[in-house]
Amino acid sequence: MALPKRAFIAGGSITSFIGKGHPDFIWKKHPDFGTKENPTWEEFLQQAVDELIAQTGLNPADVDRLYLGNFTGELFVNQGHMGAGLVGTNPAFANKPSMRVEGACASGGLAIMAGLDAIAAGADIVLVAGVEVQTTVSARDGGDFLARASHYSRQRSIDDFTFPALFGRRAKAYCEAFGVTADQIDTVSIKAYGNASLNPKAHMKAAKMDADTAAASYKFLSNEEYKPFVKVSDCSQVSDGASAMLLVSEAGLAKLGKSTADVAEIVGRGHSVASLYEDGDLTKLTTSADAVSKAYADAGVTAADINVAEVHDCFAVTECMMYEAAGFAGAGEGAKLAASGETGIQGKIPVNTGGGLIGFGHPVGATGVKQAVEIFRQMKGECGDYQIPNTPKYGLTINMGGDDKTVVSLVIANGAI
Ligand code: CAA
């Protein structure tokens, strides 16, 4: 079933994603420590919205609705009620309907879903943004905050680093079921860091990762059963940043003075949620696969039609399993696809071209919006050194919250093709 009303991405912005390991991130060993501070969530969001307005020529007074993805503002930056923060980015937004949307790491994807519903209900111009600042506490304390995306009372005790351990559990099950090796999974991180080195906005743009570095990376879990399956190099980054995009109807396009050739169209969307209280087959991302199948059905496409993808690589093994959920590889074959190089920038199906969550970074609430903006940028030839060689016709996103619990998947078509 196609979308009830046509919805277009008219432009998008992404701030630099920063955190430990980024040259500009101020921490105790940085030469500017004590004299300079890292940007606040308010500053990141302001920058993303200002850039979006400048890039699209938007008259801010024309915005009908605003949605903001954010996961844990209350814990990391003592701030809830961030929908009102989004309104505060421009005086012309005063008194417009705005709300924050939360679904763990899928918060940004949910903000897009809310925007699509608004378009279907008659809105013409919707501003969708995402923001997260997570570097205000140590990685270990942050592990506790991020554990709110698991079923806390049941799963928090698995490890101080709850999410790395939950995906260590999946990596163990996946490797044992399919004979997958750590070397194969490492190729995901090597690609992610390599792509990030071509992306000036990436958190890990200055870091190097090769097979030896990945193999020797530190195994930091305390949980003895899952410790062998997770290294620092496998993990998405604890990043700060924001992203924003403009979602418009056909009438909204006319208001902006743009044609369908200037923009991209969301032609399919899937939103699937599994129970927080139980875990299914650890070797498969069944909720993600369900969301993708809905998005493909909406769009009338199959995996073979997709030319570029952004998938939720919260950990390296997750990307392998996402290839399977997307239909790019069969069950247990995702790691082989990663190792084949076919998901690299020059490959048959480039995935996470700007570095993904591991290389570009993962400011949780911003991630889902950033994924859609990245597909838009690849379609419009805006990706500089990591631009893929052939202009894509269809792109796929998969944004996942929790351990395959809340998933939003989009199929995006290039308006120029
Ligand atoms: N040698 C010895 N010890 C080391 C070490 C090394 N080479 N590297 C790390 N360690 C130890 C540190 O000493 C530290 O222990 P203490 O807290 O006792 O000091 C611990 O390991 C962690 O190290 P750091 O504090 O230096 O960690 P870091 O800042 O380098 O971060 C990371 C690394 C812990 C892997 C961090 O990047 C991380 O937590 N990443 C995952 C983030 C995450 O889980 N995000 C959510 C993804 S899940 C999702 O997307 C779905 C959802 O809805 C949540």
Residues whose N, C-alpha, C, O or C-beta is under 5 A from the ligand:
A	BS01	CAA	K20 A104 C105 A139 R140 L146 A149 F163 P164 Y218 F220 V232 C235 S236 Q237 V238 C314 M400 G401 G402
